[in-house]
Amino acid sequence: MCVACLVPTEVRALCVDCAGTPTFSRSSATPGVTKTLIGLCAFFALVGFMLPSVERLFLFSPAFAAIQPWRFLTTAFLHSGIVHLFLNMLALYWVGSPLEKIFGHWRFAAIYLLSAIGGSAFVLMWVLVQPSTVYTATVGASGAVFGLFGALFVVQREAGMDTRAVLVLVAANLAYGFIASNVSWQSHLGGLIVGALVAFLLIRQGRAKGGITAKEQESQAMLMTGAIFLGMCAFITLIYKVLFGVLS
């Protein structure tokens, strides 16, 4: 597959049309960001298991995140147990490694981290529907991992590939989240939507354009990613304003 335009090719490289034109920065064969994220999750999970007070400081709860916004992201590095950690890290490595090679290091990191925040934002948004969940605590990288599933779907669709396998995988996991009482389906759904949207925008922005240098295109991608982040912050602020009005 061409890592620039996502057109299927016989080898993993650039297609003839994209060769020599500004596009995604080609990453190395080593999925460094993926491995770093796995290492960070393992480290913080271990710290959380040993020091519950640290976990309480970084987990996501809509009520506390209003004045401690780091929780929107840090909750993605905590897990409720070894099995929870193992399954999420297995999925992260399986999906993240090829996606990092396609998008490059920083774009992949942006998809993952924004998906994590998006998952927490949807948990917050659910409080508008069910106010009793305002103190509910959630942990785990599932929202971010679902964001990678969303990105994988977009990549396959843009490349004209068969998307049925990833759709079945996503549907099965979402269904389980709706059935199981201890699973945050809101985080899964939010991460999925944000990951798919960010991946779509990065792909469209990253395609070769005439009259623009690679450096300029890279700067535009960074500005767009920053704008997405600021938009999410504004969305979260709006939710809190509405929520305070509902609960007051």
CORQUI-V405496 format. One record per residue. RES is the residue in one letter. PSI is psi in whole degrees, -180 to 180 (NA if undefined). OMEGA is omega in whole degrees, -180 to 180 (none if undefined). D_FIRST is the distance of its C-alpha to the first C-alpha in Angstrom with 2 decimals. Layout:
[[RES;PSI;OMEGA;D_FIRST] [RES;PSI;OMEGA;D_FIRST]]
This chain:
[[M;135;175;0.00] [C;125;-177;3.80] [V;-7;-180;6.06] [A;-53;-176;8.68] [C;-3;177;8.50] [L;25;174;5.74] [V;130;-179;5.68] [P;133;175;4.12] [T;170;-177;4.68] [E;-27;179;7.10] [V;161;178;6.50] [R;103;-177;5.14] [A;-159;174;6.64] [L;143;175;7.67] [C;170;-176;8.08] [V;-40;-177;11.84] [D;-33;-175;12.92] [C;-17;-178;11.78] [A;129;177;12.95] [G;5;-180;16.32] [T;156;179;16.41] [P;135;-180;17.10] [T;-160;178;14.31] [F;146;171;13.42] [S;122;-179;14.99] [R;128;-179;12.65] [S;166;176;14.12] [S;172;-178;15.46] [A;-19;-178;14.48] [T;122;178;17.37] [P;73;-173;17.09] [G;-41;-179;20.46] [V;-42;179;20.89] [T;-47;-179;20.17] [K;-36;178;22.74] [T;-43;178;25.13] [L;-41;178;25.11] [I;-44;179;25.85] [G;-42;179;28.61] [L;-42;179;30.10] [C;-43;179;30.17] [A;-42;-179;31.86] [F;-50;-177;34.32] [F;-31;175;35.34] [A;-43;179;35.58] [L;-44;178;37.91] [V;-41;180;39.94] [G;-38;178;40.16] [F;-39;-176;41.41] [M;-33;-177;44.03] [L;87;-179;45.03] [P;-29;180;45.02] [S;-34;177;46.34] [V;-43;178;43.11] [E;-42;180;41.11] [R;-27;-180;43.47] [L;-26;-173;42.86] [F;-11;178;39.06] [L;165;-178;38.46] [F;129;172;37.97] [S;124;-176;40.98] [P;-39;-178;41.32] [A;-45;-176;44.92] [F;-30;-178;44.42] [A;-16;178;41.15] [A;-34;179;43.13] [I;-3;178;44.76] [Q;72;-170;42.25] [P;-17;179;38.89] [W;-21;-178;37.03] [R;-27;179;37.13] [F;-32;-179;34.36] [L;-44;-173;31.92] [T;-25;179;33.79] [T;-25;-179;34.13] [A;-10;180;30.45] [F;4;178;31.44] [L;153;180;34.31] [H;154;-174;34.49] [S;-9;-179;37.35] [G;174;-178;37.19] [I;-43;-179;35.45] [V;-44;178;33.82] [H;-47;179;32.55] [L;-47;-176;31.11] [F;-46;-177;29.57] [L;-42;179;27.80] [N;-40;-179;26.37] [M;-33;175;25.25] [L;-45;178;23.65] [A;-40;179;21.62] [L;-45;-179;20.86] [Y;-41;-177;19.56] [W;-44;-178;17.59] [V;-37;-175;15.80] [G;-37;-177;16.23] [S;-52;178;14.75] [P;-35;180;11.03] [L;-37;179;11.77] [E;-35;178;13.57] [K;-31;-180;10.83] [I;-49;-174;8.79] [F;-21;-172;12.13] [G;167;-170;14.20] [H;-55;-172;17.57] [W;-34;178;19.88] [R;-42;178;17.77] [F;-45;179;17.01] [A;-39;179;20.74] [A;-44;179;21.70] [I;-46;-177;19.95] [Y;-50;-175;21.65] [L;-40;178;25.03] [L;-35;176;25.28] [S;-39;178;24.49] [A;-45;178;27.28] [I;-40;179;29.65] [G;-38;177;28.72] [G;-44;178;29.58] [S;-37;180;32.94] [A;-37;179;33.55] [F;-33;174;33.31] [V;-43;177;35.73] [L;-45;-177;38.02] [M;-32;-180;37.70] [W;-23;178;38.81] [V;-29;177;42.10] [L;-31;179;42.96] [V;-41;-178;42.92] [Q;86;-175;44.49] [P;-23;-178;46.48] [S;-14;-179;47.51] [T;8;-175;44.06] [V;-27;180;44.67] [Y;4;-179;45.51] [T;134;-180;42.88] [A;139;177;40.88] [T;145;175;37.20] [V;158;174;35.12] [G;156;-180;31.67] [A;10;-174;28.01] [S;-41;179;27.30] [G;-44;179;26.93] [A;-40;179;24.34] [V;-40;176;22.45] [F;-32;174;22.62] [G;-37;176;21.16] [L;-37;175;18.04] [F;-43;178;18.06] [G;-41;178;18.36] [A;-40;179;15.47] [L;-41;177;13.25] [F;-45;-180;14.66] [V;-44;179;13.97] [V;-48;-179;10.26] [Q;-40;-179;10.07] [R;-43;179;12.61] [E;-29;-180;11.19] [A;-2;-179;8.03] [G;25;-179;10.79] [M;169;179;10.32] [D;120;-177;13.59] [T;6;-174;15.08] [R;-38;-178;18.31] [A;-46;-179;17.93] [V;-33;177;17.45] [L;-42;178;20.19] [V;-43;179;22.51] [L;-46;-180;21.98] [V;-45;-179;22.77] [A;-42;-179;25.65] [A;-43;-179;27.18] [N;-36;176;27.19] [L;-42;180;28.56] [A;-42;178;31.18] [Y;-39;179;32.25] [G;-35;178;32.65] [F;-31;-176;34.95] [I;-46;-176;36.99] [A;135;-176;37.44] [S;-22;-176;40.04] [N;19;-179;38.79] [V;133;-179;35.20] [S;90;180;34.36] [W;-26;178;32.45] [Q;-42;178;32.89] [S;-41;179;30.82] [H;-49;-177;28.06] [L;-43;179;28.07] [G;-45;178;28.32] [G;-41;180;25.48] [L;-49;-178;23.23] [I;-47;-178;24.15] [V;-43;179;23.93] [G;-43;179;20.56] [A;-42;-179;19.04] [L;-47;-179;20.92] [V;-42;179;20.09] [A;-44;180;16.31] [F;-46;-179;16.64] [L;-40;180;18.83] [L;-38;178;16.78] [I;-48;-179;13.66] [R;-40;179;16.10] [Q;-31;-174;18.00] [G;-7;180;15.23] [R;150;-175;14.04] [A;136;178;15.64] [K;140;179;19.32] [G;146;176;21.95] [G;20;179;24.95] [I;137;-179;23.65] [T;163;179;23.10] [A;-39;-180;20.48] [K;-41;179;23.41] [E;-41;180;24.53] [Q;-38;178;21.22] [E;-41;179;21.07] [S;-40;178;24.66] [Q;-40;179;24.03] [A;-41;179;21.37] [M;-41;178;23.96] [L;-41;179;26.69] [M;-42;179;24.85] [T;-42;176;24.20] [G;-39;179;27.88] [A;-38;177;28.95] [I;-45;179;27.18] [F;-46;180;29.02] [L;-37;177;32.30] [G;-40;178;31.87] [M;-39;177;31.49] [C;-42;179;34.60] [A;-39;179;36.49] [F;-44;179;35.52] [I;-42;178;36.77] [T;-41;178;39.94] [L;-42;179;40.58] [I;-44;-180;40.28] [Y;-39;179;42.81] [K;-44;178;45.17] [V;-42;-178;45.14] [L;-43;179;45.46] [F;-35;177;48.45] [G;-36;-180;50.07] [V;-41;-174;49.60] [L;-16;-177;50.92] [S;NA;none;53.76]]
